Amino acid sequence: MDSKVKIALDQNDITVEGPKGTLNWTIPAGIAVSLEDEFITINRLTNQKSHKSLHGLTRSLIANMVTGVTEGFEKKLTLVGVGYRAEIDRQNRLVLNVGYSHSVTYAPPEGVTLSVGDSETVGGQPHTPITVSGIDKGIVGQVAASIRQIKKPEVYQPSKGLRYEGERVRMKEGTTIPHEIVGKYGGAKILLKPASPGTGIIAGPGTRVILEFAGVQDVLTKRLGSRNVKNTAEATIEALKGLKNVNDVARLRGKTVDELFD
């Protein structure tokens, strides 16, 4: 045990004090903890299944208390998204702008510190690191989970939102088009606009058939010219032909995706 750590036992209560602070915890019934010299001994009173589980849990929690008051714990998140911002205000609260009509403010509990690092552009999307730190591992993890809940990572490209550092988001196949576009054919013009998942295909019969055949599931459309069904269908095809993703644009400009957003 670290010489900087002081441990006190008072019946079923244990107190661990170190350079970073003090933690208290109540030892569960059926578990006996004793302090001898520089060693902590943990025993279970019976071999019941519940006591076996508490035996290991007690050992882990006390070890985390010692680590917390000496080294502390950190949980890192990343805010991803164009136009998304994070900052710490004068009251040490986290202020997030994540696509809502208003900013979201999160005040951490006592003993937890939040910090925001410099943004980096990765794959055309700004990545802003957010660090949650404190001496209680459980509370640090809970705070990080609460912040992530404010804007969970989206499962459709581009995946915006908050995620844990190193978290892999299982993506779903896109169901809409990448950007707004107008297709023209003869006197017909058709406007196609991206839509959120679950919207469906909002279109007339000539346009709907083409979009369904192309595999588009969520899109908004508006006929701007001729009502001729054949010409409208042809205009829809022309619009789909003109769609480009970020990789296409980068290739046409002779740049990398990251360079497009610099």
C-alpha positions in Angstrom: 0.0 0.0 0.0 1.2 3.5 -0.9 2.8 5.3 2.1 0.8 8.4 1.1 -2.5 6.6 1.7 -4.2 6.5 5.1 -7.0 3.9 5.7 -9.3 4.0 8.7 -11.9 1.3 9.6 -14.9 2.1 11.8 -17.0 -1.0 12.1 -18.5 -1.3 8.6 -17.2 2.0 7.3 -13.9 2.4 5.5 -12.2 5.7 4.8 -9.3 6.1 2.4 -7.4 9.4 2.4 -4.7 10.4 -0.1 -3.1 13.3 -1.9 -6.1 13.9 -4.1 -8.8 13.6 -1.5 -10.9 11.3 0.7 -13.4 8.6 -0.1 -15.8 6.7 2.2 -17.6 3.5 1.7 -19.8 1.2 3.7 -18.7 -2.5 3.7 -21.6 -4.8 2.8 -22.9 -7.3 5.3 -21.2 -10.7 5.2 -17.8 -9.2 4.4 -15.0 -8.6 6.9 -12.2 -6.2 6.3 -9.1 -5.9 8.5 -6.1 -3.7 8.4 -2.7 -5.2 9.4 0.5 -3.2 8.9 0.5 -2.2 5.2 -2.0 -4.9 4.1 -5.8 -4.9 3.8 -7.3 -8.3 4.3 -10.8 -9.1 3.0 -12.7 -12.2 4.0 -16.2 -13.5 3.4 -18.2 -15.0 6.3 -19.8 -17.7 4.3 -19.5 -19.4 0.9 -22.9 -18.3 -0.2 -23.1 -17.2 -3.8 -24.0 -13.6 -2.8 -21.1 -13.4 -0.4 -18.7 -14.8 -3.0 -19.8 -12.0 -5.4 -19.5 -9.3 -2.7 -16.0 -10.6 -1.8 -14.6 -9.8 -5.2 -16.6 -6.6 -5.5 -15.3 -5.3 -2.1 -11.7 -6.0 -3.2 -12.2 -4.1 -6.5 -13.9 -1.1 -4.9 -11.3 -0.7 -2.2 -8.5 -1.0 -4.8 -10.3 1.7 -6.9 -10.5 4.0 -3.8 -6.8 3.7 -3.2 -6.1 4.4 -6.9 -8.5 7.3 -6.9 -7.0 9.2 -4.0 -3.5 8.8 -5.3 -3.8 8.9 -9.1 -7.4 9.8 -9.9 -9.5 8.5 -12.8 -10.3 9.9 -16.2 -12.9 9.1 -18.8 -12.6 10.7 -22.2 -15.2 11.5 -24.8 -15.1 13.0 -28.3 -17.6 15.4 -29.7 -18.0 14.8 -33.5 -19.8 17.1 -35.9 -19.6 20.1 -38.2 -20.9 23.1 -36.2 -20.9 21.2 -32.9 -19.0 23.0 -30.1 -18.0 22.4 -26.5 -16.6 24.8 -23.9 -16.2 25.3 -20.2 -17.9 28.4 -18.8 -16.9 30.5 -15.8 -18.8 28.3 -13.4 -16.8 25.3 -14.7 -19.9 23.9 -16.4 -19.8 22.2 -19.8 -21.7 24.1 -22.5 -22.6 22.0 -25.6 -23.9 23.2 -28.9 -25.0 20.0 -30.6 -27.6 20.9 -33.2 -30.5 21.8 -30.8 -32.3 25.2 -30.9 -30.5 26.0 -27.7 -27.2 25.2 -26.0 -27.1 22.5 -23.3 -25.3 23.1 -20.0 -24.1 20.4 -17.8 -22.9 21.1 -14.2 -20.7 18.3 -12.9 -21.2 17.0 -9.3 -18.7 18.0 -6.6 -15.4 16.3 -7.0 -15.6 16.0 -10.7 -13.7 18.2 -13.2 -14.4 18.7 -16.9 -12.0 20.0 -19.5 -12.3 20.5 -23.3 -9.3 20.2 -25.6 -8.5 21.6 -29.1 -10.5 20.3 -32.0 -9.0 18.2 -34.8 -10.5 17.5 -38.2 -10.7 13.8 -39.0 -12.4 12.5 -42.1 -13.9 16.0 -42.7 -15.5 16.1 -39.3 -14.2 18.2 -36.3 -13.4 16.0 -33.3 -13.3 17.8 -29.9 -12.0 15.9 -26.9 -13.8 16.2 -23.5 -12.2 14.8 -20.4 -14.0 13.9 -17.2 -11.7 13.5 -14.1 -12.2 12.7 -10.4 -11.2 10.4 -7.6 -14.4 8.3 -7.6 -14.3 5.9 -10.5 -18.1 5.2 -10.3 -19.0 8.9 -10.4 -16.6 9.7 -13.2 -18.1 6.9 -15.3 -21.6 8.1 -14.5 -20.9 11.7 -15.4 -19.3 10.6 -18.7 -22.4 8.5 -19.5 -24.7 11.4 -18.7 -22.8 13.7 -21.0 -22.9 11.1 -23.8 -26.6 10.8 -23.4 -27.0 14.5 -24.3 -26.3 13.7 -28.0 -25.6 10.0 -28.6 -23.6 9.1 -31.7 -25.8 8.8 -34.8 -25.9 5.5 -36.5 -26.2 7.0 -40.0 -23.4 8.8 -41.9 -22.1 11.3 -41.1 -22.1 10.1 -37.6 -22.4 13.1 -35.3 -22.6 13.2 -31.6 -20.8 12.4 -28.4 -18.9 9.1 -28.0 -16.4 7.6 -25.7 -12.8 7.8 -26.8 -12.1 4.7 -29.0 -15.8 3.8 -29.1 -16.8 2.0 -32.3 -20.3 3.0 -33.5 -22.1 0.3 -35.4 -23.3 2.2 -38.5 -26.5 1.4 -40.4 -26.7 1.7 -44.1 -27.8 5.2 -45.2 -31.4 5.5 -46.1 -31.5 9.0 -47.7 -29.5 11.0 -50.2 -26.3 12.9 -49.3 -27.4 16.4 -50.3 -30.1 18.4 -51.9 -30.3 18.4 -55.8 -32.5 19.4 -58.7 -32.9 17.2 -61.7 -34.0 18.4 -65.1 -35.4 16.7 -68.2 -37.3 18.5 -70.9 -39.8 20.7 -69.2 -39.8 18.7 -66.0 -37.8 19.7 -62.9 -37.7 17.7 -59.6 -36.2 18.8 -56.3 -34.8 16.0 -54.0 -34.0 16.8 -50.3 -32.4 14.5 -47.7 -34.8 13.3 -44.9 -34.3 11.8 -41.5 -34.8 8.0 -41.0 -38.4 7.0 -40.8 -39.7 9.8 -43.0 -40.3 7.6 -46.0 -40.5 8.6 -49.7 -42.6 11.8 -50.0 -43.1 11.9 -53.8 -45.5 11.5 -56.7 -45.9 8.2 -58.5 -43.4 8.8 -61.3 -40.7 9.9 -58.9 -41.5 7.3 -56.2 -40.9 4.3 -58.5 -37.5 5.5 -59.5 -36.4 6.3 -55.9 -37.7 2.9 -54.6 -35.8 1.1 -57.4 -32.6 3.1 -56.5 -32.9 1.9 -52.8 -33.7 5.3 -51.3 -36.0 5.0 -48.3 -36.2 8.5 -46.8 -36.5 11.6 -49.1 -38.5 14.7 -49.6 -39.4 15.8 -53.2 -41.1 18.6 -55.0 -42.1 18.9 -58.6 -41.1 22.2 -60.1 -41.9 21.9 -63.7 -44.0 19.8 -66.1 -46.5 17.3 -64.7 -45.7 14.7 -67.4 -45.0 11.5 -65.5 -42.4 10.2 -68.0 -40.4 13.5 -67.9 -40.7 13.7 -64.1 -39.3 10.1 -63.9 -36.4 11.1 -66.2 -35.7 14.2 -64.2 -35.5 12.1 -61.1 -33.0 9.8 -62.8 -30.9 12.8 -63.8 -31.0 14.1 -60.2 -29.8 10.7 -58.8 -26.9 10.7 -61.4 -25.8 14.1 -60.1 -25.4 13.1 -56.5 -21.9 13.2 -55.0 -20.5 12.3 -51.7 -17.5 14.0 -49.9 -15.0 11.5 -51.4 -16.2 12.3 -54.9 -15.8 16.1 -54.3 -12.4 15.6 -52.9 -11.3 13.6 -55.9 -12.6 16.1 -58.4 -10.8 18.9 -56.6 -7.5 16.9 -56.3 -7.6 17.2 -52.5 -8.0 14.9 -49.5 -11.2 14.9 -47.5 -9.5 16.7 -44.6 -8.2 19.4 -46.9 -11.8 20.3 -48.0 -12.6 21.4 -44.4 -9.4 23.2 -43.6 
